[in-house]
């Protein structure tokens, strides 16, 4: 079976966000932000969806043709996240979906970051 990596359109973001949520279900960042497994199952796709939307707005989003992976590519010089770009790209919704007490965990440097 041949697999390829392709640019994905916005209408495929939901499937890609669900795939990433499944892949990172037991990731330390996700389990600390959402200790309750049911809440994590519900909210993780929303978080990955926000990141993918941001990627479409300010870069490119690629996904495997088998639906098992996705990556956001931000061009060199375009990686600085400002409050304005975060809001335009949909990351404001990500923050709103977090309980206030969990926001510092999500946005801390305590966990290594993957650039999706």
N, C-alpha and C positions, 0 to 999 in steps of 0.2 A: 504494500500500500504506500502510495506517495503522499507525503505531507508537504504543505507549503505554507508560507507566511504571506499574508495579504493585508493590504489596507482594508479596514472595515468601515462600512457606512454607519451612520448614526442609528439606523434601525436594527443593527446587530449588537448594540451596546448592552442591551438587557441580558442577552444570552452570555456575552463575555463577562459581565459583572457577576452573574450567577456561577460561572465556571471558576472565576477567581475566588469568590467567596467559599466555594467548596474546597478549593486547593489550600486556602489559608485558614480553614475552620479551626484548626488547633494551633495556629501561630500564636506565640506569646503575646504579641500586641493585641490581637483580636480577643484572646481569652482574658486579658487584663481589662480591656475596654468594655467587653461584654462577658462577664463571668458566667451569666446564665446562658446555657447552650441554646435554648429556644429563642431568646432575644438575639443572640449572635446569628442564628440562622435567618432571622427576619431582617436584621439591620446591616449585616455585612454586605449583602448585594447592593444596598443603597450607597454604602461608602465607596465600594469599588466602582459603581456606576458614576458617582460624582467625579472620581479621579479620571475615569475614561472620558467623561464629557469634557473635563478640563483639557485633556489631551487632544481631543478633536478641535477644540477652540484655539489652542495655542501651539499645537504640534501635529503629530500624526499618531494614529492608533493602528497597530497591526494585530492580527490574530491568526492562529493556526487554522487551517481549513477543517480540522477535526473538532474544533470548538474547545480544545483543552488548554488553551493558553492565550494570553493577550499581553501586549506591551505598549507603553506610551513612550513616544520618542519626542523629546523637546530639543530643538536645535541649540547648538552652542550659542551662548549669549541670550537665550530666551528662557533660561531656567530660574530666573529670579521671580519668586512668588510675592506679588504685592497684594494688598487688601483689595484693590480695585480688580485686579485680574482674578483673584480668588472668587469674588462675587460674580463677575462676568462668566467665569467658567463653571459655576455651580457648586463651588466648594463651601459656600455659605450654608447651603442646605446640609452638608455633612456636619458642620459644627452644630447646627440646630438640632440634629438628630441625636447628639450625644447628651447624656445627663451631665449637668454642670460639673459634678464631682469627677467625672471620667475624662473631661476635656484635657486637663493637664497631663494625664497618662498618654492620651492619643498624640498630643503635640509635643511631648517631651523628647529628649535625646536619649532616653533610657534604653530604647530599643533600636537595634540597627534598622536602617531604612532601606527599602528596596525602591529603586526608581522604576515604577511600572511603565 
